[in-house]
Amino acid sequence: MIAPAAGYRGAMRRGGGIVGVLLVIWLVIGVLAAFQRGYFKSADTNCAKASTTVVTIVAGPLNYLGVNPKLDCPKVPQPSK
């Protein structure tokens, strides 16, 4: 079996580092968008607000291109009384 060249392994590590940095930048931009929309202002949180905040953060820079993700939580059956 032929071992990969040392330069190849170093490039793979650098590529992974670049991807990691880009991912962090993406998520920071998403947090900024959620902050600007006021999702962190109130203490009361429900399922819909929490899920919308998370999706906004994950959407990252797409928020500034017009994406405005909003989620509703499914209706959960209530126990009989």
N, C-alpha and C positions, 0 to 999 in steps of 0.2 A: 504494500500500500504506500502511496506517495503522500508525505506529510505536506500540509499547506505551507506556503511561504510565510515567514514571519511578518512581512509587510501586509499580507492579506489579513492575517489575524488582527493586526493593529488597526487596519482600516475598518474591520468589522466592529471593533470596540468603539472607535470614533463615531462610526455611523449610528451605533446604539446610543451613544451619548448625545448626538445631535437630535435624534428622535425624542429622547427624554426631555431635552431642553425645549424643543418645539411643543411637546405635550404640556409642559408646565406653563409656557407662554400662552398656549391655547386656553387652558383652564383659568389662568389669571385674567385674561380678557373676558371670559365668561362670568367670572365673579364680579368684575367691574360692571358688566352689563346688568347683572342681577341687582347690584348695589344701586345703579342709576335708576332702575325701575322701582326701587323702594321695597324690594322683597325682604330686606333685613330689618325694616323699621319696627314692626310690631312684635310683641312677645307671643301673641296667640298664633299658633300654627295648626293648620289642619292638613289633611292628606293632600288636598288639591294644591294648597299653597306650597307645601314642601316639595311635591313632585314637579310643579312648575318651576320652582327655584332650581332644582337639580337639573332639569332638562335645559333651562336657560344657561346654566354654567357649562354643561356638556356641549351645547351648541356653539359656545365660544364666539369667535369672530363673525359667525353667520348671523348673529343678532344684529350686527351693524350693517348687514346686507338686506335687512327687511324681514328676517325670520323672527317670529314672535311666538315661541312655543308655549302652549298652555295645555294642561292636562286636568281632567276631572277624575275623581276616584269612583270606582264602581259602587253601586248601591249594595251594601252588605245586608243580608237578611237579619232582622232583629229577632231575638228569642221571644217566644210567646209568653204572655204574663198570666 
